[in-house]
Amino acid sequence: MALVVLPMLRPLRLLRLLALARVLNRSVTSSLLGRVTTYVIGVAIVSIGLGATAILDVEQDVSSSNITTFGDALWWTCTTVTTVGYGDHYPVTIEGRFIAVALMVAGIAMVGAVTAAVAAWMVAQVEQDRSRANERD
């Protein structure tokens, strides 16, 4: 029984990254922008890792599938999360398509968070420049 259940729990090892995120939150990030960037990078890594594992598990044994290796799954996941989507690899099963939708939503959220972080950094730089110019006058 344990031989059947334990392999399905392997992706849960990625939860160890939560401890790393907690340490980074305390030591590296003191600003809101730093925290957002750290969390976005963490979510991206976890999404790509779990997405590649999930899509490979679902697609590798299907005869018409074109995602048959971990490299293919990783490539497909990266292009899906970044919303590039070349179309050279794609899921053919219903389960794979549900995974694709989840990764697309996560990718859009991550792109939005990165865009917001860059915009916040630019606004902060402009404000610093204005305050320095006002101090000189």
DSSP file (Angstrom, degrees, kcal/mol; ACC not computed):
  #  RESIDUE AA STRUCTURE BP1 BP2  ACC     N-H-->O    O-->H-N    N-H-->O    O-->H-N    TCO  KAPPA ALPHA  PHI   PSI    X-CA   Y-CA   Z-CA
    1    1 A M    >>        0   0    0      0, 0.0     4,-1.8     0, 0.0     3,-0.9   0.000 360.0 360.0 360.0 -44.3    0.0    0.0    0.0
    2    2 A A  H 3>  +     0   0    0      1,-0.3     4,-2.6     2,-0.2     0, 0.0   0.837 360.0  61.5 -64.8 -31.7    2.8    2.4    0.9
    3    3 A L  H 34 S+     0   0    0      1,-0.2    -1,-0.3     2,-0.2     0, 0.0   0.777 108.3  43.8 -65.5 -25.1    4.5    1.7   -2.4
    4    4 A V  H <4 S+     0   0    0     -3,-0.9     4,-0.5     2,-0.1    -2,-0.2   0.864 119.2  39.9 -84.3 -39.7    1.4    3.1   -4.2
    5    5 A V  H >X S+     0   0    0     -4,-1.8     3,-0.8     1,-0.2     4,-0.7   0.889 104.9  63.0 -81.3 -41.2    0.8    6.1   -2.0
    6    6 A L  G >< S+     0   0    0     -4,-2.6     3,-1.2     1,-0.2     4,-0.4   0.864  97.0  55.0 -61.0 -41.8    4.4    7.4   -1.4
    7    7 A P  G >4 S+     0   0    0      0, 0.0     3,-1.0     0, 0.0    -1,-0.2   0.839 103.8  57.3 -61.3 -28.9    5.3    8.2   -5.1
    8    8 A M  G <4 S+     0   0    0     -3,-0.8    -2,-0.2    -4,-0.5     4,-0.1   0.735 102.4  56.0 -71.2 -20.6    2.3   10.4   -5.4
    9    9 A L  G X< S+     0   0    0     -3,-1.2     3,-1.4    -4,-0.7     4,-0.3   0.466  77.4  97.8 -90.3  -2.1    3.5   12.5   -2.4
   10   10 A R  G X  S+     0   0    0     -3,-1.0     3,-2.2    -4,-0.4     4,-0.2   0.875  75.3  59.6 -56.1 -42.4    6.9   13.3   -4.0
   11   11 A P  G >  S+     0   0    0      0, 0.0     3,-1.7     0, 0.0    -1,-0.3   0.747  89.9  73.6 -61.0 -19.2    5.9   16.8   -5.2
   12   12 A L  G X  S+     0   0    0     -3,-1.4     3,-1.9     1,-0.3    -2,-0.2   0.671  76.2  78.9 -67.6 -14.6    5.1   17.7   -1.6
   13   13 A R  G X  S+     0   0    0     -3,-2.2     3,-1.7    -4,-0.3    -1,-0.3   0.754  78.0  72.4 -63.4 -21.9    8.9   17.9   -1.1
   14   14 A L  G X  S+     0   0    0     -3,-1.7     3,-1.9     1,-0.3    -1,-0.3   0.675  75.5  80.5 -66.5 -15.3    8.7   21.3   -2.7
   15   15 A L  G X  S+     0   0    0     -3,-1.9     3,-1.7     1,-0.3     4,-0.4   0.678  72.6  78.4 -65.5 -15.1    7.0   22.6    0.4
   16   16 A R  G X> S+     0   0    0     -3,-1.7     4,-1.0     1,-0.3     3,-1.0   0.768  78.3  72.2 -61.7 -23.7   10.5   22.8    1.9
   17   17 A L  H <> S+     0   0    0     -3,-1.9     4,-2.5     1,-0.2    -1,-0.3   0.739  81.9  71.0 -64.7 -20.8   10.9   25.9   -0.1
   18   18 A L  H <> S+     0   0    0     -3,-1.7     4,-2.1     1,-0.2    -1,-0.2   0.881  94.9  52.4 -63.1 -36.9    8.5   27.6    2.3
   19   19 A A  H <> S+     0   0    0     -3,-1.0     4,-2.0    -4,-0.4    -1,-0.2   0.906 109.4  49.4 -64.3 -40.6   11.2   27.5    5.0
   20   20 A L  H  X S+     0   0    0     -4,-1.0     4,-2.6     1,-0.2    -2,-0.2   0.904 109.5  52.0 -63.7 -41.4   13.6   29.2    2.5
   21   21 A A  H  X S+     0   0    0     -4,-2.5     4,-2.3     1,-0.2    -2,-0.2   0.882 107.7  52.3 -62.6 -38.0   10.9   31.9    1.8
   22   22 A R  H  X S+     0   0    0     -4,-2.1     4,-1.5     2,-0.2    -1,-0.2   0.909 110.7  47.0 -65.1 -42.0   10.5   32.5    5.5
   23   23 A V  H  X S+     0   0    0     -4,-2.0     4,-2.3     1,-0.2     5,-0.3   0.922 113.1  48.9 -65.5 -44.3   14.2   33.1    5.9
   24   24 A L  H  X>S+     0   0    0     -4,-2.6     5,-1.6     1,-0.2     4,-1.5   0.879 107.0  56.5 -62.8 -37.0   14.4   35.4    2.9
   25   25 A N  H  <5S+     0   0    0     -4,-2.3    -1,-0.2    -5,-0.2    -2,-0.2   0.875 113.1  40.4 -62.2 -37.6   11.4   37.3    4.2
   26   26 A R  H  <5S+     0   0    0     -4,-1.5    -2,-0.2    -3,-0.2    -1,-0.2   0.879 127.7  26.2 -78.8 -39.1   13.2   38.1    7.4
   27   27 A S  H  <5S+     0   0    0     -4,-2.3    -3,-0.2    -5,-0.1    -2,-0.2   0.886 125.2  31.6 -99.1 -42.1   16.7   38.8    6.1
   28   28 A V  T  <5S+     0   0    0     -4,-1.5     2,-0.7    -5,-0.3    -3,-0.2   0.874 105.5  63.3 -89.9 -39.6   16.7   40.0    2.5
   29   29 A T      < +     0   0    0     -5,-1.6    -1,-0.1     1,-0.2     3,-0.0  -0.782  39.8 151.1-102.4 116.2   13.5   41.9    2.1
   30   30 A S        +     0   0    0     -2,-0.7     2,-0.2    -3,-0.0    -1,-0.2   0.589  63.5  60.7-110.8 -17.3   12.9   45.1    4.1
   31   31 A S  S  > S-     0   0    0      1,-0.1     4,-2.0     0, 0.0     5,-0.2  -0.680  85.4-116.5-108.3 164.0   10.7   46.9    1.6
   32   32 A L  H  > S+     0   0    0     -2,-0.2     4,-2.7     1,-0.2     5,-0.2   0.897 116.6  54.5 -62.7 -40.8    7.3   46.0    0.1
   33   33 A L  H  > S+     0   0    0      1,-0.2     4,-2.3     2,-0.2    -1,-0.2   0.900 107.9  49.7 -61.1 -41.3    8.9   45.9   -3.4
   34   34 A G  H  > S+     0   0    0      2,-0.2     4,-2.3     1,-0.2    -1,-0.2   0.894 111.4  48.5 -64.8 -40.4   11.5   43.4   -2.2
   35   35 A R  H  X S+     0   0    0     -4,-2.0     4,-2.7     2,-0.2     5,-0.2   0.922 111.6  49.0 -65.8 -43.9    8.9   41.2   -0.6
   36   36 A V  H  X S+     0   0    0     -4,-2.7     4,-2.6     1,-0.2     5,-0.2   0.927 112.2  48.7 -61.9 -44.3    6.7   41.2   -3.7
   37   37 A T  H  X S+     0   0    0     -4,-2.3     4,-2.3    -5,-0.2    -1,-0.2   0.912 111.8  49.3 -62.5 -42.5    9.6   40.3   -5.9
   38   38 A T  H  X S+     0   0    0     -4,-2.3     4,-2.3     1,-0.2    -2,-0.2   0.921 113.3  46.1 -62.8 -44.2   10.7   37.5   -3.6
   39   39 A Y  H  X S+     0   0    0     -4,-2.7     4,-2.9     2,-0.2     5,-0.2   0.886 111.3  51.8 -67.5 -38.3    7.2   36.1   -3.5
   40   40 A V  H  X S+     0   0    0     -4,-2.6     4,-2.4    -5,-0.2    -2,-0.2   0.923 111.2  47.3 -64.9 -42.8    6.7   36.4   -7.2
   41   41 A I  H  X S+     0   0    0     -4,-2.3     4,-2.4    -5,-0.2    -2,-0.2   0.919 113.6  49.0 -63.1 -42.7   10.0   34.5   -7.8
   42   42 A G  H  X S+     0   0    0     -4,-2.3     4,-2.5     1,-0.2     5,-0.2   0.920 111.9  47.4 -62.7 -44.2    9.0   31.9   -5.3
   43   43 A V  H  X S+     0   0    0     -4,-2.9     4,-2.9     1,-0.2     5,-0.2   0.888 111.3  52.4 -64.6 -38.2    5.5   31.4   -6.9
   44   44 A A  H  X S+     0   0    0     -4,-2.4     4,-2.5    -5,-0.2     5,-0.2   0.931 111.3  45.6 -63.0 -45.5    7.1   31.2  -10.3
   45   45 A I  H  X S+     0   0    0     -4,-2.4     4,-2.5     2,-0.2     5,-0.2   0.932 116.4  44.8 -64.8 -45.5    9.6   28.5   -9.3
   46   46 A V  H  X S+     0   0    0     -4,-2.5     4,-2.9     2,-0.2     5,-0.4   0.917 113.8  50.2 -65.4 -42.6    6.9   26.5   -7.5
   47   47 A S  H  X S+     0   0    0     -4,-2.9     4,-2.4    -5,-0.2     5,-0.2   0.920 113.2  45.5 -61.8 -43.7    4.4   26.9  -10.4
   48   48 A I  H  X S+     0   0    0     -4,-2.5     4,-2.4    -5,-0.2     5,-0.2   0.925 116.0  46.1 -66.8 -44.1    6.9   25.8  -12.9
   49   49 A G  H  X S+     0   0    0     -4,-2.5     4,-2.0    -5,-0.2    -2,-0.2   0.949 118.7  39.2 -64.6 -49.6    8.1   22.8  -10.8
   50   50 A L  H  X S+     0   0    0     -4,-2.9     4,-2.8    -5,-0.2     5,-0.2   0.882 116.2  52.5 -69.0 -37.1    4.6   21.6   -9.9
   51   51 A G  H  X S+     0   0    0     -4,-2.4     4,-2.8    -5,-0.4     5,-0.3   0.917 110.4  46.9 -64.1 -43.6    3.2   22.3  -13.4
   52   52 A A  H  X S+     0   0    0     -4,-2.4     4,-2.0    -5,-0.2     5,-0.2   0.912 114.7  47.0 -64.8 -41.9    6.0   20.4  -15.1
   53   53 A T  H  X S+     0   0    0     -4,-2.0     4,-2.1    -5,-0.2    -2,-0.2   0.923 115.0  46.3 -64.4 -44.1    5.6   17.4  -12.7
   54   54 A A  H  X S+     0   0    0     -4,-2.8     4,-1.9     2,-0.2    -2,-0.2   0.922 113.6  46.8 -66.7 -44.4    1.8   17.4  -13.1
   55   55 A I  H  X S+     0   0    0     -4,-2.8     4,-2.6     1,-0.2     5,-0.3   0.883 112.6  50.2 -69.1 -36.1    1.7   17.7  -16.9
   56   56 A L  H  X S+     0   0    0     -4,-2.0     4,-2.2    -5,-0.3    -1,-0.2   0.916 109.8  51.2 -65.7 -41.5    4.3   15.0  -17.3
   57   57 A D  H  < S+     0   0    0     -4,-2.1     4,-0.3    -5,-0.2    -2,-0.2   0.885 117.7  38.8 -61.6 -38.7    2.4   12.7  -15.0
   58   58 A V  H  < S+     0   0    0     -4,-1.9    -2,-0.2    -5,-0.1    -1,-0.2   0.864 125.7  32.9 -79.9 -37.2   -0.8   13.3  -17.0
   59   59 A E  H >< S+     0   0    0     -4,-2.6     3,-1.5    -5,-0.2     6,-0.2   0.706  93.2  81.9 -98.6 -22.2    0.6   13.3  -20.5
   60   60 A Q  T 3< S+     0   0    0     -4,-2.2    -1,-0.1    -5,-0.3    -3,-0.1   0.769  95.7  43.6 -65.3 -28.1    3.6   11.0  -20.7
   61   61 A D  T 3  S+     0   0    0     -4,-0.3     2,-0.4    -5,-0.2    -1,-0.3   0.376  87.5 105.4 -98.8   5.4    1.7    7.7  -21.2
   62   62 A V    X   -     0   0    0     -3,-1.5     3,-1.3     1,-0.1    31,-0.0  -0.726  67.8-139.8 -87.7 133.1   -0.8    9.0  -23.8
   63   63 A S  T 3  S+     0   0    0     -2,-0.4    -1,-0.1     1,-0.3    -4,-0.0   0.838 100.0  44.6 -64.9 -34.7    0.0    7.8  -27.3
   64   64 A S  T 3  S+     0   0    0     -3,-0.0    -1,-0.3     2,-0.0     2,-0.1   0.349  89.5 118.3 -91.6   7.6   -0.9   11.1  -29.1
   65   65 A S    <   -     0   0    0     -3,-1.3     3,-0.1    -6,-0.2    24,-0.0  -0.421  46.8-166.5 -76.4 147.6    1.0   13.2  -26.5
   66   66 A N  S    S+     0   0    0     24,-0.6     2,-0.6     1,-0.1     3,-0.2   0.241  75.5  79.8-113.3   9.5    3.9   15.4  -27.5
   67   67 A I        +     0   0    0     -8,-0.2    -1,-0.1    23,-0.1    -2,-0.1  -0.876  50.7 137.1-112.7  94.4    5.0   16.0  -23.9
   68   68 A T        +     0   0    0     -2,-0.6     2,-0.3    -7,-0.1    -1,-0.1   0.552  54.7  50.3-119.1 -12.8    6.9   12.8  -23.0
   69   69 A T  S  > S-     0   0    0     -3,-0.2     4,-2.3     1,-0.1     5,-0.2  -0.830  82.2-113.9-124.2 164.5   10.0   13.8  -21.1
   70   70 A F  H  > S+     0   0    0     -2,-0.3     4,-2.8     1,-0.2     5,-0.2   0.861 117.9  56.8 -65.3 -33.4   10.6   16.1  -18.2
   71   71 A G  H  > S+     0   0    0      2,-0.2     4,-2.5     1,-0.2    -1,-0.2   0.920 107.6  47.1 -61.9 -44.2   12.5   18.5  -20.5
   72   72 A D  H  > S+     0   0    0      2,-0.2     4,-2.8     1,-0.2    -2,-0.2   0.918 113.5  48.9 -61.1 -43.5    9.5   18.8  -22.7
   73   73 A A  H  X S+     0   0    0     -4,-2.3     4,-2.5     2,-0.2    -2,-0.2   0.902 112.0  48.1 -64.8 -41.2    7.3   19.3  -19.7
   74   74 A L  H  X S+     0   0    0     -4,-2.8     4,-2.5     2,-0.2    -1,-0.2   0.913 112.9  48.3 -65.7 -43.0    9.6   22.0  -18.3
   75   75 A W  H  X S+     0   0    0     -4,-2.5     4,-2.3     2,-0.2     5,-0.2   0.936 113.5  47.1 -61.8 -47.4    9.8   23.8  -21.6
   76   76 A W  H  X S+     0   0    0     -4,-2.8     4,-2.0     1,-0.2    -2,-0.2   0.913 112.3  50.0 -61.9 -42.6    6.0   23.7  -22.0
   77   77 A T  H  X S+     0   0    0     -4,-2.5     4,-2.9    -5,-0.2     5,-0.3   0.916 110.6  49.1 -64.2 -43.1    5.5   24.9  -18.5
   78   78 A C  H  X S+     0   0    0     -4,-2.5     4,-2.0     1,-0.2     6,-0.3   0.916 112.9  46.7 -63.7 -42.8    7.9   27.8  -18.9
   79   79 A T  H  <>S+     0   0    0     -4,-2.3     6,-1.7    -5,-0.2     5,-1.6   0.828 115.4  47.2 -69.6 -29.2    6.4   29.0  -22.1
   80   80 A T  H ><5S+     0   0    0     -4,-2.0     3,-1.2    -5,-0.2    -2,-0.2   0.927 112.1  47.4 -76.1 -45.9    2.9   28.7  -20.6
   81   81 A V  H 3<5S+     0   0    0     -4,-2.9    30,-0.2     1,-0.3    -2,-0.2   0.875 113.4  48.3 -64.5 -37.2    3.6   30.5  -17.4
   82   82 A T  T 3<5S-     0   0    0     -4,-2.0    -1,-0.3    -5,-0.3    -2,-0.2   0.450 111.7-124.1 -82.4   1.9    5.4   33.4  -19.2
   83   83 A T  T < 5S+     0   0    0     -3,-1.2    -3,-0.2    -5,-0.1    -2,-0.1   0.692  80.2 117.2  63.0  23.7    2.4   33.5  -21.6
   84   84 A V      < +     0   0    0     -5,-1.6    -4,-0.2    -6,-0.3    -5,-0.1   0.946  43.5 179.8 -79.8 -56.0    4.7   33.0  -24.7
   85   85 A G        -     0   0    0     -6,-1.7    -5,-0.1    -9,-0.1    -9,-0.1   0.968  11.8-172.1  57.2  70.6    3.1   29.7  -25.7
   86   86 A Y        -     0   0    0      1,-0.1    -1,-0.1   -10,-0.1   -10,-0.0   0.820  30.5-132.7 -63.0 -32.5    5.0   28.7  -28.9
   87   87 A G  S    S+     0   0    0      2,-0.4    -1,-0.1   -11,-0.1     3,-0.1   0.463  75.0 115.5  92.5   1.4    2.7   25.8  -29.6
   88   88 A D  S    S+     0   0    0      1,-0.2     2,-0.4   -12,-0.0   -12,-0.1   0.807  84.6  30.5 -73.1 -28.0    5.4   23.2  -30.2
   89   89 A H  S    S+     0   0    0    -14,-0.1    -2,-0.4   -13,-0.1    -1,-0.2  -0.990  75.1 159.4-127.9 140.0    4.2   21.3  -27.1
   90   90 A Y        -     0   0    0     -2,-0.4   -24,-0.6    -3,-0.1   -23,-0.1  -0.988  40.9-100.0-157.5 150.4    0.6   21.2  -25.9
   91   91 A P        -     0   0    0      0, 0.0   -36,-0.0     0, 0.0   -26,-0.0  -0.465  24.3-173.9 -75.1 146.0   -1.5   19.0  -23.7
   92   92 A V        +     0   0    0     -2,-0.1     2,-0.2   -30,-0.0   -27,-0.0   0.506  60.5  77.9-114.5 -11.0   -3.9   16.5  -25.4
   93   93 A T  S  > S-     0   0    0      1,-0.1     4,-1.9   -31,-0.0     5,-0.1  -0.618  82.8-120.7 -98.2 160.4   -5.8   15.2  -22.3
   94   94 A I  H  > S+     0   0    0     -2,-0.2     4,-1.9     2,-0.2     5,-0.2   0.913 115.7  50.9 -62.8 -43.3   -8.6   17.0  -20.4
   95   95 A E  H  > S+     0   0    0      1,-0.2     4,-2.1     2,-0.2    -1,-0.2   0.911 108.8  51.8 -62.0 -42.0   -6.5   16.9  -17.2
   96   96 A G  H  > S+     0   0    0      1,-0.2     4,-2.1     2,-0.2    -1,-0.2   0.866 107.9  51.8 -62.3 -36.7   -3.6   18.4  -19.0
   97   97 A R  H  X S+     0   0    0     -4,-1.9     4,-2.1     2,-0.2    -1,-0.2   0.853 107.4  52.1 -70.7 -33.8   -5.7   21.2  -20.3
   98   98 A F  H  X S+     0   0    0     -4,-1.9     4,-2.1     2,-0.2    -2,-0.2   0.905 109.8  49.6 -65.7 -40.1   -7.0   22.0  -16.8
   99   99 A I  H  X S+     0   0    0     -4,-2.1     4,-2.4     1,-0.2    -2,-0.2   0.901 109.1  53.6 -62.0 -40.5   -3.4   22.2  -15.7
  100  100 A A  H  X S+     0   0    0     -4,-2.1     4,-2.4     1,-0.2    -2,-0.2   0.909 107.2  50.1 -61.3 -43.3   -2.7   24.5  -18.6
  101  101 A V  H  X S+     0   0    0     -4,-2.1     4,-2.3     2,-0.2    -1,-0.2   0.920 110.3  50.0 -62.7 -43.6   -5.5   26.8  -17.6
  102  102 A A  H  X S+     0   0    0     -4,-2.1     4,-2.2     1,-0.2    -1,-0.2   0.909 112.2  47.6 -61.7 -41.9   -4.2   27.0  -14.0
  103  103 A L  H  X S+     0   0    0     -4,-2.4     4,-2.6     2,-0.2    -1,-0.2   0.859 109.4  53.7 -68.5 -34.5   -0.7   27.8  -15.2
  104  104 A M  H  X S+     0   0    0     -4,-2.4     4,-2.5     2,-0.2    -2,-0.2   0.931 110.0  46.7 -64.1 -44.7   -2.1   30.5  -17.6
  105  105 A V  H  X S+     0   0    0     -4,-2.3     4,-2.2     1,-0.2    -2,-0.2   0.920 113.8  48.4 -63.0 -43.4   -3.9   32.2  -14.7
  106  106 A A  H  X S+     0   0    0     -4,-2.2     4,-2.4     1,-0.2    -2,-0.2   0.899 111.2  51.4 -63.3 -40.2   -0.8   32.0  -12.6
  107  107 A G  H  X S+     0   0    0     -4,-2.6     4,-2.6     2,-0.2    -2,-0.2   0.910 109.2  48.9 -64.1 -42.9    1.4   33.3  -15.4
  108  108 A I  H  X S+     0   0    0     -4,-2.5     4,-2.2     1,-0.2    -1,-0.2   0.909 111.9  49.8 -63.7 -41.0   -0.9   36.3  -16.0
  109  109 A A  H  X S+     0   0    0     -4,-2.2     4,-2.2     2,-0.2    -2,-0.2   0.906 111.9  48.1 -63.8 -41.2   -0.9   37.1  -12.2
  110  110 A M  H  X S+     0   0    0     -4,-2.4     4,-2.5     2,-0.2     5,-0.2   0.910 110.7  49.9 -67.8 -41.4    2.9   36.9  -12.1
  111  111 A V  H  X S+     0   0    0     -4,-2.6     4,-2.4   -30,-0.2    -1,-0.2   0.910 111.9  49.9 -62.5 -40.8    3.4   39.1  -15.1
  112  112 A G  H  X S+     0   0    0     -4,-2.2     4,-2.5    -5,-0.2    -2,-0.2   0.902 110.7  49.1 -62.9 -41.7    1.0   41.6  -13.5
  113  113 A A  H  X S+     0   0    0     -4,-2.2     4,-2.3     2,-0.2    -2,-0.2   0.897 111.8  48.3 -66.7 -40.2    2.9   41.5  -10.2
  114  114 A V  H  X S+     0   0    0     -4,-2.5     4,-2.5     2,-0.2     5,-0.2   0.925 112.1  49.7 -65.7 -43.2    6.2   42.0  -12.0
  115  115 A T  H  X S+     0   0    0     -4,-2.4     4,-2.4     1,-0.2    -2,-0.2   0.916 111.9  48.1 -60.9 -43.7    4.8   44.9  -14.0
  116  116 A A  H  X S+     0   0    0     -4,-2.5     4,-2.5     2,-0.2    -1,-0.2   0.892 111.0  51.1 -64.5 -39.5    3.4   46.5  -10.8
  117  117 A A  H  X S+     0   0    0     -4,-2.3     4,-2.2     2,-0.2    -2,-0.2   0.912 111.4  47.0 -65.3 -42.2    6.7   46.1   -9.0
  118  118 A V  H  X S+     0   0    0     -4,-2.5     4,-2.4     2,-0.2    -2,-0.2   0.915 112.9  49.3 -65.1 -42.4    8.7   47.7  -11.8
  119  119 A A  H  X S+     0   0    0     -4,-2.4     4,-2.4    -5,-0.2    -2,-0.2   0.906 110.7  50.2 -63.2 -41.6    6.2   50.6  -12.0
  120  120 A A  H  X S+     0   0    0     -4,-2.5     4,-2.3     2,-0.2    -1,-0.2   0.893 110.3  50.4 -64.1 -39.6    6.4   51.1   -8.2
  121  121 A W  H  X S+     0   0    0     -4,-2.2     4,-2.2     2,-0.2    -2,-0.2   0.912 110.6  49.3 -64.0 -42.4   10.2   51.1   -8.4
  122  122 A M  H  X S+     0   0    0     -4,-2.4     4,-2.3     2,-0.2    -2,-0.2   0.915 111.1  49.1 -63.8 -42.9   10.1   53.7  -11.2
  123  123 A V  H  X S+     0   0    0     -4,-2.4     4,-2.4     1,-0.2    -1,-0.2   0.910 110.6  51.1 -62.4 -42.1    7.7   55.9   -9.2
  124  124 A A  H  X S+     0   0    0     -4,-2.3     4,-2.2     1,-0.2    -1,-0.2   0.890 109.7  50.2 -63.3 -39.3    9.9   55.7   -6.2
  125  125 A Q  H  X S+     0   0    0     -4,-2.2     4,-2.4     2,-0.2    -2,-0.2   0.911 110.6  49.0 -65.4 -42.1   13.0   56.7   -8.2
  126  126 A V  H  X S+     0   0    0     -4,-2.3     4,-2.4     1,-0.2    -2,-0.2   0.912 111.2  50.2 -63.3 -42.4   11.1   59.7   -9.7
  127  127 A E  H  X S+     0   0    0     -4,-2.4     4,-2.5     2,-0.2    -2,-0.2   0.898 110.3  49.8 -63.4 -40.4   10.0   60.7   -6.2
  128  128 A Q  H  X S+     0   0    0     -4,-2.2     4,-2.2     2,-0.2    -2,-0.2   0.917 110.8  49.6 -63.6 -42.7   13.6   60.5   -4.9
  129  129 A D  H  X S+     0   0    0     -4,-2.4     4,-2.2     2,-0.2    -2,-0.2   0.903 111.9  48.5 -62.7 -41.1   14.9   62.6   -7.8
  130  130 A R  H  X S+     0   0    0     -4,-2.4     4,-2.4     2,-0.2    -2,-0.2   0.909 110.9  49.7 -65.8 -42.1   12.2   65.2   -7.1
  131  131 A S  H  X S+     0   0    0     -4,-2.5     4,-1.7     1,-0.2    -1,-0.2   0.884 111.6  49.1 -67.1 -35.7   12.9   65.3   -3.4
  132  132 A R  H  X S+     0   0    0     -4,-2.2     4,-1.5     2,-0.2    -1,-0.2   0.896 111.5  49.3 -67.2 -39.6   16.7   65.7   -4.1
  133  133 A A  H  X S+     0   0    0     -4,-2.2     4,-1.3     1,-0.2    -2,-0.2   0.891 110.8  50.2 -66.6 -38.1   16.0   68.5   -6.6
  134  134 A N  H  < S+     0   0    0     -4,-2.4    -1,-0.2     1,-0.2    -2,-0.2   0.847 107.7  53.9 -68.2 -33.5   13.7   70.3   -4.0
  135  135 A E  H  < S+     0   0    0     -4,-1.7    -1,-0.2     1,-0.2    -2,-0.2   0.845 106.6  52.3 -68.9 -33.2   16.4   70.0   -1.4
  136  136 A R  H  <        0   0    0     -4,-1.5    -1,-0.2     1,-0.2    -2,-0.2   0.828 360.0 360.0 -71.1 -32.2   19.0   71.7   -3.7
  137  137 A D     <        0   0    0     -4,-1.3    -1,-0.2    -5,-0.1    -2,-0.2   0.475 360.0 360.0 -80.1 360.0   16.7   74.7   -4.4
